[in-house]
Amino acid sequence: MKLSVVICTYNRADCILDALHSLVQQTLPHNFFEVLLINNNSTDATETLCKNFARQAPGFNYRYLMETRQGLSHARNRGIAEAAADIIVFMDDDATAEPRYLEKILAFFAQTPDAAACGGRIYPRFESRRPRWMSHFLLSLTSSIDLGNRIKMFTRRQFPIGANMAVRNRMFAKYGLFNPDLGRKGNSMDGAEEKDFFYRLTSSEEKIYYVPDAIVHHYVPDRRLTFDFFRRQATGIGKSERIRSKSLSRKEYAKSLVREGLKWGVSVVLFMFYLLTLRPAKAMRLIVFRWYVSSGLIPLFSKRT
């Protein structure tokens, strides 16, 4: 067993089978990897669909597991505990992998022995179309990532995204699991559990690489493009960073505040650029995004929103 693929799911009956079928269609021989599906208390038809899938794919290395502790971090940690392989691949329940995805990841780790982890390219797949207000700078809200066409290391403030990331199993024994205080819980919009984990690695000089040919497509339904979802997502980003940084030290939280101030400066510059180039929807949404992130990061703002 070379790879353990962990998919954590919560109420994604509409797309979970697409994710699983994309793994069945991998070019990597099936005996080289296992798939662990972690159901985190779904209340829709997820359980029925995922159990039926096991019967529809005989001989496929697939296990269905239930994690009753609510939260994406709990679900991922359960997957880590169950994983049999030395390399653990994490893929979202609303993502689909290109046929050579696992082949590319396995080849990368074989050729790069100093790699602690890696993340690949993620293309958004919109249910309808990309909204006019979504600039390049907000595309990350769809879990999109594209850092070019060559393998390279992530910079200090960059890290892989949960829809497409792979970690050597021993890194979790060495640096700890995902923090259960961070990450989504049910319908909450909290996050930062990936950032928290990868910062632990980079702080110890571990190497994390971007692998452009390891590609997944991330489904973006129309409901994730509503203003209410946008507001909750942006606020959750700020709140999660407040929890993460304060759990480390006051100094780390102060650094987060400084970085947020710098981002406000960049946002104002971009706001003016989009206004001057007659793209007011993109201009306004950048400022609104920054406001809601700050409202989650700074308690004083939270009380006003």
Buried (B, 14 or more C-beta within 10 A) or exposed (E): EBBBBBBBBBBBBBBBBBBBBBBEEBEBEBEBBBBBBBBBBBEBEBBEBBEEBBEEBEEBBBBBBBBEEBBBBBBBBBBBEBBBBEBBBBBBBBBBBBEBBBBBBBBBBEEBEEBBBBBBBBBBBBEEEEBEBBBEBBBEBBBBBBBEEEBEEBEEEBBBBBBBBBBBBEBBEEBEBBBBBBBBBEEBBBBBBBBBBBBBBBEEEBBBBBBBBBBBBBBBBEEBBEEEBBBBBBBBBBBBBBBBBEBEEEEBBEEBBEBBEEBBEEBEEBBEBBEEEEBEEBBBBBBBBBBBBBBBBBEEBBEEE
